[in-house]
Amino acid sequence: MTDDQSSARVFPFRRACPFDLPIEYARLREDGEVPRIPLAAGGHAWLVTRYEDVKAALADDRLSNDRTQAGYPSPVPIPPAMRTNGSILGMDAPEHTVYRKMVKAEFTLQRVNSMAPRVQQLIDEHLDRFIAGGGPADLVSGFAKPLTLAVIGELLAIPTEDLDSLHKATQDMFNGARTKEERHAAITFLDTYFENFIAGKFRSPRNDMMSRVISKNPQLTQTEAVHLARLLLNGGHDSTASMISLGLLTLLQHPEQYKALSEDPSLAENVVEELLRYLTVTDLATARVAARELTIGDSTIPVGDGIYPSTASANRDPEMFEDPEAFRPSRPDVRKHVAFGFGRHLCLGADLARLELQHVFATIARRLPDLRLAVPAKDVQVLDGGFVYRLAALPLAW
């Protein structure tokens, strides 16, 4: 396909509603097309949409996570200060392998499961406050955001009073609607905060995640630890908060599923896996750049070109999932989704996110069986086109 032929389509594509993917994905999957398309933030990237092609791309060593490359694509303009490979998110093997090993011990299934009692306690405390405030109330600001910040903040031992300002700066940094000056100010704030925060861990390590990582890995520099802490904060709350609000909206649009969950909390595991597949809120976070020439489908991708392996499109591929547009937690292949990525960059915090989401949905359904939207569904505002797909607010009544 020529650039002229694809110029009518600019990526990221937009969703017609919170539950429908952009219509372009289905057509591209059906045609087997891997087009080079213009990006809203400038430049071009190749778009991969089929399940098998997406998995293969995410596991391909010829595709790099190196954000310093000029061709690395983004849904929003990336300031030069953010084009750094200081964290494992922007590293390739063998460097990535070394740094992932440093952190992996903090996210083993055994350690995550040991967190369950405290995670449940935090959920109960935040839900108590949300309910006590009376309805209608916004789940995003009143529960999802503060809860997920509390969980990751406690793991990192960040003072509670600092979490709101860190969240705001993180949102400003990734928000394409912010001015260049606002985004630069957010980056400067985060850099300064985490430099001071990590310096304290090097001086006086305690029994928290970052102190353990620093103590067990003496080769880790202070700058590298700063980037790691920022990554863990961003990745540990933003997408999970989005999944809570979008997931609950999905369940309320399928009242038979919500009722079943309210009566049987053991259903939460499959409900969460299907929500992850159905929503795929981090579709735009798996960008790559070609380190070597490769071919995907009928397209030859030259060195230096950006690529988007679309996990959202892969998770709606009818070649992989029967009736993929339906929300069906009982589907037998539900765990084959790629919502957490695939390959060596599979999300480190996947098991923690699963634990948190399972406890959240089971608890809300049990305690608020008559929960309902406080506004018409069509009035729920979607924030699309950024690194994480989310709702602006979710007004609820009970």
C-alpha positions, 0 to 999 in steps of 0.5 A, a space after each residue: 500500500 502506498 502512503 497516498 492510499 493510507 493517508 485517509 487513516 491516521 493512527 491511533 484510530 478512534 473507537 465508536 464506543 467504549 467496547 468496540 475496537 476501531 473498525 479499521 482493525 477488523 478490515 486489516 485482519 481480514 485482508 491480511 494487510 500490514 500497512 504503513 500508516 501516518 501517525 497523529 504524533 508525526 511520522 509513520 509506523 507499520 500496523 500489525 493486527 492478526 493474533 499470530 502476527 502480533 505474537 510473533 512480532 512481540 517475540 521477534 529479536 529484530 524488533 527493538 524497544 529502544 526509544 532513542 531511535 528516531 523511528 520509535 513510534 508513539 501515540 503522542 509526541 515524545 519530548 527528548 527528555 523522555 527518549 531514554 532507555 534508563 528503564 527496562 521498558 526501553 531495553 533490549 537483550 542482553 541488557 534487558 535480561 540482566 535488569 529484568 532479573 533484578 526486579 523479577 524476584 519482587 513479582 513472583 507468584 508466591 510473593 504476589 499471593 503473599 500480598 493478598 491479605 493487605 491488598 484486600 484490606 486496602 480494597 475494603 478501606 477504599 470501598 468503605 470510604 467510597 460507599 460512605 460518601 453516598 451516591 451518585 459518586 465517581 468510581 474513577 476519582 473516588 475509588 479506582 485511582 486512589 486504590 491503585 495508587 495506594 497499592 503501588 505506593 505501599 509496595 514502593 514505600 512512597 509517602 501517602 501524601 505524595 501520591 496525588 502529585 505524582 499521579 498528576 505529574 504522570 498524567 501530564 507527562 503522557 497527555 498529548 493535550 498538555 502544552 510542551 511547557 506543562 509536560 516538561 514541568 511534569 518530567 522535571 517534577 518527577 525527575 527531582 522527586 525520584 532522585 531524592 526518593 532513591 537517594 534516600 534508599 541508597 543511604 538508608 535501605 529498608 524492607 521495601 521493594 526498591 530497597 531490596 532491589 538496590 541492596 541485592 544488586 550493587 551494580 545498579 546505579 542511582 540513575 537506573 534505580 530512579 528510572 525503575 521506580 518511575 516505571 513501577 509507579 506508572 505501570 503499577 497504577 494507571 492501567 489497573 485503575 483504567 481496568 477497574 472503571 472500564 471493567 465495571 462499566 462492562 459488567 454493568 452492561 452485562 447484568 447477568 454476569 455482574 449478578 453471577 459474580 455477586 453470588 459466586 466470587 470464584 468467577 472473578 478469575 475468568 471474569 478478569 481474564 475476559 475483561 483483559 482480553 475484551 478491553 486491552 487498555 494498553 494497546 498503544 504501549 507495545 510499540 517497537 522499532 525495526 533493528 533489522 529488516 524483516 517481513 510481516 505478511 506481505 510487507 517488508 519493514 526496513 531498519 529504523 521504521 516503527 511498528 505497532 503490534 496491536 494487542 487489542 486487535 489480536 485479542 479480537 481476532 476471530 481466527 483465535 477467539 470464537 465470537 470475539 466481539 462478545 463478552 463471555 467469561 466462560 470461553 475456554 481459551 480466555 487465558 490466551 489473550 495478549 493483554 499483558 504483551 508477549 515474549 521477554 517484555 511480558 508485563 512484570 506486574 501481570 500477576 499483581 494486576 490480576 490479583 488486584 482486579 480479581 479482589 476488586 470486582 469480587 468485592 464490589 459485586 458482593 457488597 454492591 449487588 444493586 450497583 448501577 450507572 448514574 448517567 446514560 451509558 452514552 454519556 460516559 466519556 472515553 479518553 482514547 488515543 493515549 498510552 492507556 485507554 480510560 474513562 474520564 469518570 464513571 458516575 455510579 449509584 446504588 
